[in-house]
């Protein structure tokens, strides 16, 4: 009789533990909420670019073939980001020099940091300078208290869109 009671108790405990651990939807939602970035957005589930071909493929999905953003803040702090196509080699180059966050990246690492922000931009020839700059600052989570900003976007046809502001 003691064995039967022990088996029943063990079975009940095992059942109870299994039932508690099977709620994966709630667990996954909680984990996603805990992994939210500071800007309130969820981390991207898209795989990062790993090669030149990956970078080119992703840039082909955007209305821009090249991108450059230069911002000067107080205390001589700068933010400089660039994705550029080298006509001689056919390669994309990407650099990020972010003195606000002490970040200096090149190549695929820089591209992977910049690309999610580029996807958020909706800028064309009809976009006002104030709106273009505001979009760029928001897309890359940058402070609005800049002293000088220059944003240049180039489409696949070589047409450049330039936006500048000095405070």
Secondary structure as GFF3:
##gff-version 3
##sequence-region A 1 167
A	DSSP	alpha_helix	2	21	.	.	.	ID=ss1
A	DSSP	alpha_helix	24	34	.	.	.	ID=ss2
A	DSSP	alpha_helix	52	60	.	.	.	ID=ss3
A	DSSP	beta_strand	66	72	.	.	.	ID=ss4
A	DSSP	three_ten_helix	74	76	.	.	.	ID=ss5
A	DSSP	beta_strand	78	85	.	.	.	ID=ss6
A	DSSP	beta_strand	92	98	.	.	.	ID=ss7
A	DSSP	beta_strand	103	106	.	.	.	ID=ss8
A	DSSP	alpha_helix	107	120	.	.	.	ID=ss9
A	DSSP	alpha_helix	129	139	.	.	.	ID=ss10
A	DSSP	beta_strand	148	154	.	.	.	ID=ss11
A	DSSP	beta_strand	160	166	.	.	.	ID=ss12
###
